[in-house]
Amino acid sequence: MLSKNEFRMKLEETLHKRLTLDHPVLLEMAKPKKNLPLIGKIALQGFHLTRNFTWYLGMIYSRCPIQKSRVALAVNLYEEETGTLSKTANHMDLMERFILALGLTKEQIENEVPLPTTMDLIEYRRKLCADPATLHMGAAAVMIASEGQSLESKAGKTKEQLIPELYGLKPEDLAFFAVHAVEDVYHVADGLDLVSELCTTEKMQNEAIEAIEGTCDRFWRFFDGIQDAYEAEGRSLSEAATIGAQA
């Protein structure tokens, strides 16, 4: 069994080895050309992920035995639901604001059916959070693997620099991403603290690592699903993006 510090480092290492940084969809979005069908599909499918996130946090909070981590989770939930700490708004409202700023409609948001790969990611985390026996795995999946997706520098550059220019977005339209770019650094640290405390056996440590791997793999497949749906409409990603993902 690893020491707490060794295990914490192993958790973080596992996260950074499995980010979706080089997925063809994100490489395509990093190109300086407008692609509303692709960014629209990403945003609409991403809305389903955002819609479920506070449920995960609430389930982890309700079963968390460590007071310091309970406080951190409560703060996270409060910000997600109100936006008070970031002086913005409910994070669902922020995501909707971004989608509407792209020129999509509320009707499109409500009518967007989650793809099978989107549902797989949603349900995988839901099941881990719902079962008290897998609290350590749920915390690893949500607080480390999921919150950690915002730490990707290439994707962050796309959101902060290319997207506003290409789509005529204002800073307030991108508040969802700006808030998470700052907050998720702390949320991942909170997750590393909690999971390293919860895992008191080698088996639990291995299961937490497995949950990070499983979640990150499903985030990759989430983008696979978006790519498949995009290409099913007769479009294709650029050859450069595909080659970059294979390199």
Long-range contacts (C-beta under 8 A, 24 or more apart in sequence): 1-201, 1-202, 1-205, 2-202, 2-205, 4-196, 4-197, 5-196, 7-196, 7-199, 7-205, 8-192, 8-193, 8-196, 10-205, 10-209, 11-140, 11-144, 11-192, 11-195, 11-196, 11-208, 11-209, 11-212, 12-144, 12-188, 12-192, 14-209, 14-212, 14-213, 15-144, 15-145, 15-148, 15-188, 15-212, 15-216, 16-148, 16-151, 18-145, 18-212, 18-213, 18-216, 18-217, 18-220, 19-148, 19-149, 19-151, 19-152, 19-216, 20-149, 20-152, 20-155, 20-216, 20-219, 20-220, 20-223, 21-152, 21-153, 21-154, 21-155, 22-154, 22-244, 22-245, 22-247, 23-220, 23-223, 23-224, 23-227, 23-245, 24-223, 24-227, 24-237, 24-241, 24-242, 24-244, 24-245, 25-223, 25-226, 25-227, 25-230, 25-237, 25-241, 26-152, 26-154, 26-155, 26-158, 26-223, 27-154, 27-237, 27-240, 27-241, 27-244, 27-245, 28-237, 28-238, 28-241, 29-155, 29-158, 29-162, 29-163, 30-154, 30-155, 30-157, 30-158, 30-162, 31-162, 31-238, 31-240, 31-241, 32-162, 32-166, 33-166, 34-166, 34-167, 36-102, 36-103, 36-167, 37-230, 37-233, 37-235, 38-226, 38-230, 38-235, 39-102, 39-163, 39-167, 40-99, 40-102, 40-104, 40-108, 41-226, 41-229, 41-230, 42-223, 42-226, 43-95, 43-98, 43-99, 43-102, 43-104, 44-99, 44-104, 44-108, 44-109, 44-112, 45-112, 45-114, 45-115, 45-118, 45-222, 45-225, 45-226, 46-95, 47-95, 47-96, 47-99, 47-109, 47-112, 48-112, 48-114, 48-118, 48-122, 49-118, 49-121, 49-122, 49-222, 50-91, 50-92, 50-95, 50-176, 51-92, 52-122, 52-125, 52-126, 53-80, 53-91, 53-142, 53-146, 54-80, 54-81, 55-126, 55-129, 56-125, 56-126, 56-129, 56-138, 56-142, 56-146, 57-142, 59-129, 59-130, 59-138, 60-129, 60-135, 60-138, 60-139, 60-142, 60-143, 63-132, 63-135, 64-135, 64-139, 64-194, 65-198, 66-194, 66-197, 66-198, 68-193, 69-190, 69-193, 69-194, 69-197, 72-187, 72-190, 72-193, 72-194, 73-190, 76-183, 76-187, 76-190, 79-179, 79-183, 83-179, 86-175, 86-179, 86-182, 86-183, 88-175, 88-179, 89-175, 91-176, 91-179, 94-175, 94-176, 94-179, 95-176, 97-172, 97-173, 97-175, 97-176, 98-169, 98-173, 98-174, 98-175, 98-176, 98-177, 101-167, 101-169, 101-170, 101-173, 102-167, 102-169, 115-222, 115-225, 115-226, 115-229, 116-225, 117-218, 117-221, 117-222, 117-224, 117-225, 117-226, 118-222, 118-225, 120-218, 120-221, 120-222, 121-215, 121-218, 121-219, 121-221, 121-222, 124-214, 124-215, 124-218, 125-215, 128-211, 134-207, 134-211, 135-198, 136-195, 136-198, 136-199, 136-204, 136-207, 136-208, 136-211, 137-207, 137-208, 137-210, 137-211, 138-211, 139-191, 139-194, 139-195, 139-198, 139-208, 140-191, 140-195, 140-208, 140-209, 140-211, 140-212, 140-215, 141-211, 141-212, 141-214, 141-215, 142-191, 142-215, 143-187, 143-188, 143-190, 143-191, 143-194, 143-195, 144-188, 144-191, 144-192, 144-195, 144-212, 145-211, 145-212, 145-215, 145-216, 145-219, 146-215, 146-219, 147-184, 147-187, 147-188, 147-191, 148-184, 148-188, 149-219, 150-177, 150-180, 150-181, 150-184, 151-184, 151-185, 151-188, 156-181
